[in-house]
Amino acid sequence: MQIAHPGLVDPEYYVPGLPVDHVARRYGIDPAEIAKLGSAENPFGASPKAVEAVTELLGSLHLYPSWTAEPLRRKIAEVSHYEPEQVVCGAGETEIISLIIRAFAEPGGRILMPGPCFPIYHLFAEAEGRVPVLAQAATDRATMALDVDGYIEHVTDETRIVFITNPHSPSGTWLTEDEVRRIIEAAPRALVVLDEAYVHYSDTPGYIHLARDYEHVAVLRTFSKAFGLAGLRIGFGVAPKPVIDALLAVKATWNMGQLQIAGGIAALDDHEHVERTVHTIVAGRAYVQDRFAEFDRFRMVPGSRSNFFLVEILDPDLDSTSVFNGLLERGVIVKDGSVSFRGLDKRFLRCDVNVKEHMDRLVAALADLP
């Protein structure tokens, strides 16, 4: 007997980066000697101000939080130059993505996304009975950058949601504001969702202001990366009030706990932690790019503005899965592109940018592969 709708029969699941303890147990490697480069986590850990705020609130766990996370909405509105009613908070940016899919695309509705892209876009779409349209042909396979004209060609009157990820995942490539605006203006009947999860690493303020300029735009951000709060699960979106009202109507009533709210508010004032993180990542990208010049079997795809990059495997005797497993044996965790990203073939790995020591471990492990 079928009890789930067709989109949930034999579903595909998100493939996260492997944890350090799994690799340590399987290969007998000291955890301190493992370079975890598959989850885009903050190399310096959580915002100290957030940790302090969360610790101080432990005595209030018996109290219900604001159902809209109102104190955090007010803080986000203040720093982003919006009104609180133009902000929605979620248990990670991923929850807000799920709310958007539910609220703005009917069952069978078409959702446009780059190909390859963050898998949550198409996984949630399929789980909700919507139709993901991965615009694989709009990605230049040499640069892994999105061809804006080619992407716009995929917009139709039936398109309900258009995703833009900037910097893009898995490539880290960057779109200019003019390019983003061109996509927005080409899809006036859809909700255009600008996902800026990794924007801090672009060394720009990003384009969060665009949700003030258009009635059909939402901009999403996360606390998981530059703020180092991946384990606390905090994300937010800004959009015109009618968009936010619809998202509040479909979200779980208490989707944000007291600790998330307090940690998020404090993290937004932890400029020192964010600046240290961003400086390290930006310097690390340049460093590892230089190190990859030593290879003729691997190529670092240039142009990343994020805390990760793609490695193209040039050696025809290797593929992404064999290299992925070979790196695990040498204590380096990355992402196998063919497993983690639909439409990214067996010639690519996604690797995090991290501290110099971990970048050297990655290069040394690749050099050691037979």
URNORMO-V977081 format. One line per field, one symbol per residue. phi: phi as a letter, one per 40 degrees, with the letter a starting at -180 (. if undefined). A space follows every 50 residues. Layout:
phi: ???
//
This chain:
phi: .cbbcdcbcfccbcbcccccccccccbgbddcccccbbbfcccbgcddcc cccccccccbcccccccbfddcdcccdccbgbcdcbbbbacgccccdccc cccbbcdgccbcacbcaddddcccdcccgcbcbcccccbccccgcccccc cccccbccccbbcbbaccbbcgcbbccccccccdccbccbccbccbdbcd ccgbcgbccccccbcbbbbbabcccccgbdccgbaabbadddccdccccb ccdbcbcdccccccccccccccccccccdcccccccccdccccccbcbbc ccgcbbcaacbccccccbbccccdcccdcbgbbbbcdcccbcgcccbbbb bccacddccccccccccccc
//
